[in-house]
């Protein structure tokens, strides 16, 4: 390896580490939202992050297409 290639290695490694960190900052909350959408309706929020709820409620995605009542609030 040339001296210039050796000198660039730490900078490139730092760039890739920073890129992975930024990716995690945006990816982890998205995964948490998907995991939260799989919880059974009516349960209280968990005390900690629950990455895979038990039991998984896949029916939540089917219920998205049910009409919601649109009556005015009195």
MMTF fields as JSON, N, C-alpha, C and O atoms, coordinates in Angstrom:
{
  "mmtfVersion": "1.0.0",
  "mmtfProducer": "UNKNOWN",
  "numBonds": 295,
  "numAtoms": 296,
  "numGroups": 74,
  "numChains": 1,
  "numModels": 1,
  "chainsPerModel": [1],
  "groupsPerChain": [74],
  "chainIdList": ["A"],
  "bondAtomList": [4, 2, 8, 6, 12, 10, 16, 14, 20, 18, 24, 22, 28, 26, 32, 30, 36, 34, 40, 38, 44, 42, 48, 46, 52, 50, 56, 54, 60, 58, 64, 62, 68, 66, 72, 70, 76, 74, 80, 78, 84, 82, 88, 86, 92, 90, 96, 94, 100, 98, 104, 102, 108, 106, 112, 110, 116, 114, 120, 118, 124, 122, 128, 126, 132, 130, 136, 134, 140, 138, 144, 142, 148, 146, 152, 150, 156, 154, 160, 158, 164, 162, 168, 166, 172, 170, 176, 174, 180, 178, 184, 182, 188, 186, 192, 190, 196, 194, 200, 198, 204, 202, 208, 206, 212, 210, 216, 214, 220, 218, 224, 222, 228, 226, 232, 230, 236, 234, 240, 238, 244, 242, 248, 246, 252, 250, 256, 254, 260, 258, 264, 262, 268, 266, 272, 270, 276, 274, 280, 278, 284, 282, 288, 286, 292, 290],
  "bondOrderList": [1, 1, 1, 1, 1, 1, 1, 1, 1, 1, 1, 1, 1, 1, 1, 1, 1, 1, 1, 1, 1, 1, 1, 1, 1, 1, 1, 1, 1, 1, 1, 1, 1, 1, 1, 1, 1, 1, 1, 1, 1, 1, 1, 1, 1, 1, 1, 1, 1, 1, 1, 1, 1, 1, 1, 1, 1, 1, 1, 1, 1, 1, 1, 1, 1, 1, 1, 1, 1, 1, 1, 1, 1],
  "groupList": [{"groupName": "UNK", "atomNameList": ["N", "CA", "C", "O"], "elementList": ["N", "C", "C", "O"], "formalChargeList": [0, 0, 0, 0], "bondAtomList": [1, 0, 2, 1, 3, 2], "bondOrderList": [1, 1, 2], "singleLetterCode": "X", "chemCompType": "L-PEPTIDE LINKING"}],
  "groupTypeList": [0, 0, 0, 0, 0, 0, 0, 0, 0, 0, 0, 0, 0, 0, 0, 0, 0, 0, 0, 0, 0, 0, 0, 0, 0, 0, 0, 0, 0, 0, 0, 0, 0, 0, 0, 0, 0, 0, 0, 0, 0, 0, 0, 0, 0, 0, 0, 0, 0, 0, 0, 0, 0, 0, 0, 0, 0, 0, 0, 0, 0, 0, 0, 0, 0, 0, 0, 0, 0, 0, 0, 0, 0, 0],
  "groupIdList": [1, 2, 3, 4, 5, 6, 7, 8, 9, 10, 11, 12, 13, 14, 15, 16, 17, 18, 19, 20, 21, 22, 23, 24, 25, 26, 27, 28, 29, 30, 31, 32, 33, 34, 35, 36, 37, 38, 39, 40, 41, 42, 43, 44, 45, 46, 47, 48, 49, 50, 51, 52, 53, 54, 55, 56, 57, 58, 59, 60, 61, 62, 63, 64, 65, 66, 67, 68, 69, 70, 71, 72, 73, 74],
  "secStructList": [7, 7, 2, 2, 2, 2, 2, 2, 2, 2, 2, 2, 2, 2, 2, 2, 2, 2, 2, 2, 2, 2, 2, 2, 2, 2, 2, 2, 2, 2, 2, 2, 2, 2, 2, 2, 2, 6, 1, 7, 6, 6, 7, 7, 7, 7, 1, 1, 7, 7, 1, 1, 7, 1, 1, 7, 7, 6, 2, 2, 2, 2, 4, 4, 4, 1, 7, 7, 7, 7, 7, 7, 7, 7],
  "xCoordList": [0.834, 0.0, 0.878, 1.949, 0.382, 1.13, 0.869, -0.066, 1.704, 1.578, 0.29, -0.314, -0.135, -1.36, -2.583, -3.516, -2.586, -3.697, -3.765, -4.854, -2.618, -2.561, -3.041, -3.68, -2.737, -3.135, -4.643, -5.23, -5.279, -6.711, -7.563, -8.753, -7.009, -7.796, -8.567, -9.763, -7.95, -8.722, -9.862, -10.935, -9.621, -10.664, -11.845, -13.0, -11.551, -12.631, -13.384, -14.609, -12.672, -13.334, -14.217, -15.317, -13.75, -14.563, -15.817, -16.893, -15.677, -16.838, -17.872, -19.064, -17.428, -18.356, -18.995, -20.169, -18.248, -18.823, -19.886, -20.939, -19.62, -20.606, -21.845, -22.966, -21.652, -22.784, -23.638, -24.865, -23.019, -23.774, -24.524, -25.649, -23.92, -24.585, -25.813, -26.861, -25.694, -26.834, -27.932, -29.115, -27.544, -28.526, -29.283, -30.503, -28.585, -29.236, -30.188, -31.246, -29.82, -30.675, -32.032, -33.05, -32.063, -33.314, -33.984, -35.208, -33.238, -33.799, -34.424, -35.49, -33.812, -34.299, -35.7, -36.546, -35.984, -37.357, -38.389, -39.517, -38.012, -38.924, -39.245, -40.393, -38.244, -38.47, -39.34, -40.172, -39.147, -39.953, -41.42, -42.319, -41.663, -43.038, -43.707, -44.867, -42.991, -43.557, -43.852, -44.903, -42.949, -43.175, -44.366, -45.157, -44.501, -45.628, -46.947, -47.983, -46.926, -48.163, -48.655, -49.789, -47.826, -48.209, -48.751, -49.069, -48.862, -49.427, -50.933, -51.557, -51.523, -52.986, -53.574, -53.043, -54.669, -55.304, -55.848, -56.303, -55.794, -56.336, -55.341, -55.645, -54.167, -53.16, -52.494, -52.345, -52.093, -51.356, -49.971, -49.469, -49.363, -48.031, -47.022, -47.122, -46.067, -45.071, -44.128, -43.928, -43.559, -42.62, -41.27, -40.56, -40.914, -39.656, -39.979, -41.124, -38.974, -39.175, -39.431, -38.653, -40.513, -40.902, -40.697, -41.513, -39.61, -39.266, -40.16, -40.36, -40.695, -41.622, -42.694, -42.454, -43.887, -44.944, -45.417, -45.344, -45.899, -46.41, -47.832, -47.982, -48.849, -48.876, -48.85, -49.185, -48.438, -48.402, -49.809, -50.455, -50.286, -51.636, -51.555, -51.582, -51.458, -51.389, -52.706, -52.74, -53.788, -55.095, -55.159, -56.067, -54.223, -54.208, -54.087, -54.664, -53.345, -53.168, -54.427, -54.668, -55.228, -56.488, -57.508, -58.348, -57.437, -58.386, -58.146, -58.997, -57.024, -56.732, -57.807, -58.148, -58.334, -59.263, -60.722, -61.609, -60.985, -62.353, -62.705, -61.876, -63.926, -64.305, -64.364, -64.774, -63.95, -63.997, -65.209, -65.585, -65.832, -66.97, -66.504, -65.512, -67.221, -66.842, -67.889, -68.087, -68.547, -69.568, -68.885, -67.795, -69.537, -68.92, -68.924, -69.807, -67.948, -67.82, -68.742, -68.757, -69.507, -70.445, -70.039, -70.71],
  "yCoordList": [-1.183, 0.0, 1.245, 1.291, 2.23, 3.476, 4.268, 3.99, 5.234, 6.054, 6.883, 7.099, 7.35, 8.14, 7.289, 7.775, 6.023, 5.131, 4.854, 4.804, 4.673, 4.42, 5.636, 5.487, 6.817, 8.041, 8.283, 8.897, 7.816, 8.032, 7.028, 7.273, 5.932, 4.874, 5.358, 5.083, 6.061, 6.5, 7.46, 7.415, 8.315, 9.256, 8.531, 8.85, 7.557, 6.789, 5.956, 5.848, 5.372, 4.578, 5.475, 5.076, 6.685, 7.632, 8.041, 8.157, 8.26, 8.613, 7.494, 7.755, 6.253, 5.119, 4.897, 4.535, 5.106, 4.982, 6.054, 5.771, 7.274, 8.346, 8.055, 8.307, 7.531, 7.195, 6.099, 6.16, 5.108, 4.062, 4.625, 4.209, 5.553, 6.183, 6.981, 6.899, 7.747, 8.516, 7.573, 7.829, 6.494, 5.501, 4.918, 4.764, 4.596, 4.034, 5.037, 4.658, 6.316, 7.35, 7.386, 7.631, 7.148, 7.189, 5.831, 5.769, 4.751, 3.42, 2.866, 2.254, 3.056, 2.489, 3.004, 2.193, 4.302, 4.734, 4.146, 3.856, 3.973, 3.356, 1.924, 1.494, 1.184, -0.195, -0.229, -1.122, 0.732, 0.817, 1.097, 0.542, 1.956, 2.251, 0.999, 0.729, 0.237, -1.004, -1.986, -2.627, -2.111, -3.015, -2.559, -3.387, -1.253, -0.734, -0.95, -1.122, -0.943, -1.147, -2.589, -2.878, -3.478, -4.885, -5.249, -6.413, -4.276, -4.543, -4.649, -4.037, -5.426, -5.528, -4.183, -3.514, -3.772, -2.505, -2.57, -3.619, -1.446, -1.364, -1.646, -1.413, -2.138, -2.39, -1.081, -0.187, -0.956, 0.252, 0.231, -0.836, 1.381, 1.412, 0.639, 0.641, -0.009, -0.757, 0.182, 1.328, -0.312, 0.486, 0.619, 1.604, -0.361, -0.334, -0.546, -0.821, -0.418, -0.661, -2.144, -2.991, -2.437, -3.826, -4.076, -3.653, -4.762, -4.935, -5.945, -5.851, -6.896, -7.864, -8.154, -8.885, -7.581, -7.761, -9.207, -9.944, -9.586, -10.942, -10.839, -10.389, -11.201, -11.77, -10.665, -9.511, -11.061, -10.136, -10.026, -11.042, -8.802, -8.571, -8.118, -6.921, -9.077, -8.763, -8.17, -7.509, -8.403, -7.901, -6.373, -5.793, -5.714, -4.248, -3.688, -2.644, -4.371, -3.886, -4.083, -3.297, -5.08, -5.269, -4.219, -3.795, -3.801, -2.823, -1.41, -0.538, -1.174, 0.152, 0.563, 1.74, -0.422, -0.126, -0.088, 0.127, -0.291, -0.166, 1.313, 2.123, 1.664, 3.082, 3.542, 2.8, 4.758, 5.361, 6.262, 6.894, 6.347, 7.254, 8.716, 9.119, 9.47, 10.861, 11.833, 12.916, 11.44, 12.305, 13.451, 13.278, 14.615, 15.751, 15.499, 14.827, 16.037, 15.922, 16.957, 18.116, 16.546, 17.47, 17.736, 18.49],
  "zCoordList": [0.0, 0.0, 0.0, 0.604, -0.693, -0.722, 0.557, 1.308, 0.77, 1.968, 1.955, 3.006, 0.771, 0.666, 1.008, 1.647, 0.588, 0.892, 2.389, 2.962, 3.021, 4.453, 5.247, 6.289, 4.762, 5.469, 5.353, 6.244, 4.28, 4.089, 4.858, 5.054, 5.291, 5.925, 7.155, 7.244, 8.107, 9.284, 8.923, 9.524, 7.951, 7.539, 6.907, 7.186, 6.058, 5.433, 6.462, 6.396, 7.402, 8.455, 9.308, 9.69, 9.61, 10.377, 9.624, 10.211, 8.317, 7.499, 7.513, 7.676, 7.342, 7.326, 8.701, 8.782, 9.761, 11.11, 11.335, 11.907, 10.893, 11.031, 10.187, 10.628, 8.989, 8.123, 8.75, 8.676, 9.36, 10.044, 11.249, 11.525, 11.958, 13.098, 12.663, 13.303, 11.589, 11.082, 10.6, 10.822, 9.949, 9.498, 10.685, 10.623, 11.751, 12.943, 13.578, 14.079, 13.559, 14.15, 13.447, 14.093, 12.144, 11.401, 11.304, 11.191, 11.345, 11.159, 12.442, 12.377, 13.575, 14.838, 15.203, 15.58, 15.11, 15.405, 14.437, 14.836, 13.184, 12.22, 12.585, 12.474, 13.016, 13.458, 14.711, 14.87, 15.588, 16.811, 16.474, 17.105, 15.481, 15.064, 14.508, 14.819, 13.694, 13.146, 14.279, 14.279, 15.233, 16.357, 17.194, 17.647, 17.403, 18.185, 17.459, 18.102, 16.135, 15.383, 15.459, 15.077, 15.939, 16.044, 17.426, 17.669, 18.338, 19.668, 19.585, 18.718, 20.485, 20.541, 20.933, 21.819, 20.286, 20.658, 22.086, 22.543, 22.77, 24.121, 25.224, 26.394, 24.89, 25.922, 26.319, 25.486, 27.578, 27.962, 27.312, 26.959, 27.155, 26.547, 27.404, 28.631, 26.772, 27.551, 28.301, 27.899, 29.383, 30.183, 29.49, 29.695, 28.674, 27.919, 26.443, 26.082, 25.605, 24.181, 23.98, 24.421, 23.321, 23.057, 21.561, 20.742, 21.207, 19.802, 19.105, 17.894, 19.83, 19.245, 20.274, 21.235, 20.08, 21.081, 21.134, 20.151, 22.295, 22.482, 23.018, 24.154, 22.328, 20.981, 19.93, 20.197, 18.719, 17.593, 17.014, 16.759, 16.804, 16.29, 14.834, 14.545, 13.929, 12.495, 12.001, 10.963, 12.742, 12.316, 12.342, 11.747, 13.012, 13.022, 11.606, 11.301, 10.747, 9.384, 8.553, 7.637, 8.827, 8.121, 8.565, 7.77, 9.822, 10.355, 9.822, 9.996, 9.188, 8.646, 7.638, 7.525, 6.909, 5.829, 6.277, 5.451, 7.558, 8.063, 8.168, 8.583, 7.797, 7.896, 9.356, 10.25, 9.558, 10.894, 11.005, 10.017, 12.169, 12.319, 12.196, 12.804, 11.422, 11.189, 11.73, 11.179, 12.799, 13.381, 14.148, 14.693, 14.183, 14.903, 16.418, 16.95, 17.07, 18.526, 19.162, 18.745, 20.166, 20.824, 22.232, 22.936]
}
